[in-house]
Amino acid sequence: MTEVLTAESTLSEVQDYTAQPARKKRLSLDVVLLAAAALSVKVVEGAVYQASIQEAERRIGRRDPDDFELLALALHAKVPVWSNDNDFEGVGVEWFTTAELLARLG
C-alpha cells in the first residue's frame, strides 16, 4: 500500500478550506471533515523535514508561501506532490493534480 504523507500546515489548510466545497456540493461540513479525517494520511512534523525548508522556500516561497512546507516534505522524502495548486509546476518535484492521480491509479 502506498503511504500518503502531509505536512501539519497542509492539513490545517485543508480543514480551513473545506467549508466552501462542502457548501457547493450541499454536503454537511461535519460529514466532509469526518471523511477527510478517515483518510489514511500520515501527518509529518516540521522537524522531520526541517533541513529541506530553506530549499523549498527558495523554489516556491515567492509564488505561494503557504506551500513551502509541503514542498520541503516532498524534497525530504523524495516523493511526488498531490495538489491542484499550479504553483508546484516547475519546482523540481513530480506533481499530480487530483485528476492526473486518479487517471494514473485507474
C-alpha positions, 0 to 999 in steps of 0.5 A: 500500500502506498503511504500518503504523507502531509505536512501539519500546515497542509492539513490545517489548510485543508480543514480551513478550506473545506467549508466552501466545497462542502457548501457547493456540493450541499454536503454537511461540513461535519460529514466532509471533515469526518471523511477527510479525517478517515483518510489514511494520511500520515501527518509529518512534523516540521522537524522531520523535514526541517533541513529541506525548508530553506530549499523549498522556500527558495523554489516556491516561497515567492509564488505561494508561501503557504506551500513551502512546507509541503514542498520541503516534505516532498524534497525530504522524502523524495516523493511526488506532490498531490495538489491542484495548486499550479504553483508546484509546476516547475519546482523540481518535484513530480506533481499530480493534480487530483485528476492526473492521480486518479487517471494514473491509479485507474 
